[in-house]
Amino acid sequence: MQKIKSLMARQGLKSPQESMADLSPVENLRIPSKEELREMREQSIDPQAEQEIINSIEEVYFSNDSFDMVQHELEKLPPELNLQELEEHRDKLKRQQAAVSKKVADLILEKQPSYVKELERVTALQTNLQLAAVICTNARRQLSVSKEGFTEASLGLLANQRRRQLLTGLLKSLRTIKTLQRTDVRLSEMLEEEDYPGAIQLCLECQKAASTFKHYSCISELNSKLQDTLEQIEEQLDVALSKTCKHFDVSHYTKVQLAYTLLGKTQTAMDQLHMHFTQAIHNTVFQVVLGYVELCAGNADTKFQKMQYKDLCTHITPDSYIPCLTDLCKALWEVMLSYHRTMQWHEEQDKQEAAPAPDGAAAAKSDELVVDRSYVKKKLEHGLTRIWQDVQLKVKAYILGTDMSNFKYDDFIVVLDVISKLMQVGEEFCGSKSEVLQESIKRQSVNYFKNYHRARLEELRMFLENETWELCPVKSNFNIAQLHCLSVPSSPLQEFKFMGQCRSPSVSPSKQAASSSTPAQEELSLFQEYLQEGNPFEMHIEEKEEETEDVLASNGYESDELEKSVYQDYDSDSDVPEELKQDYVDEQTGDAPLKSLSRETIRSKKKSDYNLNKTNAPILTNTTLNVIRLVGKYMQMMNILKPIAFDVIHCVSQLFDYYLYAVYTFFGRNDMYESSGLGLISSRLRTTLNRIQENLIDMEALGENAGVHGPAEDRKEKVPSPHLSQLVVLTNSGTLYGLAQRVVATESLVFLAEQFESLQSHLDTMMPAAKKPFLQQFYSQTVSTASELRKPIYWIVAAKAIDYEQMLLLMSGVKWDIREIMSQHNVYVDVLLKEFEEFNKRLGDVSRHVRIPLPVSNVLWEHCIRLANRTLVEGYANVKKCSNEGRALMQLDFQQFLMKLEKLTDLRPIPDKEFVETYIKAYYLTENDMEQFIKNHREYSMKQLANLVNVCLGSHINKKARQKLLAAIDDIDRPKR
């Protein structure tokens, strides 16, 4: 429709038939035939009405050629169609079409005469042009004839030509001089465009040209000007060279090197480049640190810009320390990356230029290039170590400029991680072990770790002094490898995540994951990975949910649901021993009933074995969990910073030492029972406790050794001995003198020792070879002694749980010098057995609250039986008179005691059984055998041996033999005195 409007606005240059043929198919379809045109002309339509019909056509029909009129009309249809309205609308459209068609036809017919007339004019013009061509041809022919006739003017022309050549040469020289005068403008433009090779080439060409025209007086001034320009270019070239130190660009550096090659100063350029790298390192670190210092200082008047870099580093605040360190490493990475890419560029150039040398002068030039390349290569290789040394010194000044001893643990770990990454960069950059960085971070780490460890020891003392030694319930499979019971159920404890990520201490977690996922693909170095973009020091800090660290409040659980999951399988009998699942066998008859026991009976049987349903659930406290967390944090730091591995492991050992010493101090220290002579504390355990007390415990803080004042530095490394919480009562006989608390404390220590044992291989890989004997000694002399504390701790319970003094009183009232064999045992045996039954009952009561492991119950029974047997021997040693029948009664009493005792306990063999039996049977020995007996049995006291001799007097030993035997006893006792 747009085309129709354009046809209406301009005249056509074609016949009506041709014009109609040019229309589009749609429009051609709508053009009426000649008969229709004739009919339309015959129809008398008012022009004004016709114009109104055309004006009534919608504007959208004139919009563009791609307009779909059918779609438009269909979209206008109402939802409900009316035939009459449709026919009216159709008639309207037909009228509009007829009006447009008639208008087009009229315009075509109207312009046809003009077209015919213009065509005639064009034909006339063509005729005139042909005539003009004939005239021109004739004129040229006449001119050539005239040219041949003018030979007489040739000599004049030659003379003029010679003069013209001279003047042209002069003009060319003048133009060259003028160009030389204006060269500085072009040189400035080329320098702005950083086209240094072009500028130098142009300047050298100008100098060469100036030497050609030196006979002109104006050229001497131009020569000096060109020399100044060349020096200016060299200065700008030096500035351009310095820019490559921070942001290396291949095209830019290529231009600079080509420019220096044109100047013949390749070696000088390399010397300058290293100077610029050194300056770039200094300027970069200074600007980064200065920015943070001024930002934190605010409107302070201190002129930081005039400070030395080392002094400036001391003004960094703890809050801005890590961001500044990160930005510092980022900036230094950019400098080192630029140096690395510079070396790559020269290596690639050497490969491209390593072609066979031609002969002659070109060969001499090639030799010169080889010398230059060799110099550049050596200079770059030497510069690697020099650049890295500068980087280390700058970072060292920054590290040592701030006291990090009060940093948060996580912040310090971030610092270690950043420095570790920087040392990795140094190793890839030049193969350096970064001794400067290692020494500086080691100094800070040792300083930080001493303060951190001191605070943790004080924290551990607080935990221990507030610990009520209640059982912290956990799943039966709880250990360091499965610490999900304490944290979010789906993830291990945060402190020990690194052990799952990094099996080898020499490989970082990210590398370990990469190597395991793509074992066949060679790992990219940092310079390969971040060659084009990115920075290895970008901090990608993921938001983590804070873990509950308050073990005192949460009892190791995050939620009630988790606690429920810990207990949910306690009622199952999957862990019931097989012998308890079998039919019950009567202890006395050995017969089995017809029916199996019910599940309740099995459970009651299992409880009588002093177990709290979950047989293998570890016994530990909140303080134990705290120590495990600390060990995890220490090992995490040790994993990141291997140079202080020994210091960290030493501190880890102190955590265990302090825990062991506290348990012993709270529950095992009792001079009266330690002096019993039963070897309750082994020499190894005694040595360990003395070592801990001497090296770790600050006795002066307790008022002990007040007159002795040790060095302040030594006291700073020590911790006061902890005090048992007043909430823990160890004097109540109803609770077996705090047996539940003693079990929880002792067995939590044993559990902690087991976890330390599982960490030994990991700690061994981290420990320096020269220090490994310390670790071995720690495990052999300290960790392995944890279970030995059971003896002194449970001995106190065993000594108080049974009234041995009452038994001695009852035994003193027995008459042993009888003359007939007795068939009934004495009353004191029944009293003693009743005491044991009561002890067994109270042991069962305690086990309903705290599981008593089999080794613990065995130690308790062993102590009680051993004390009872020694009390029996002591009672027998108090006898003044005794007959053979009395000795038989002693054996009867002891056998009755053993028979009843074996029904109460499964402990086999009965401890000290031979101790009693041997003493009773010694009554029957002859003089010589008695003397040998005294020499061989040092386990009996002097009183007991003397009583044995005195009682035997008169029966089968005379007074002389008695004196001899007593003298032998006195000889044995003399060395002890």
Beta strands, then each sheet from edge to edge (+ up, - down):
end
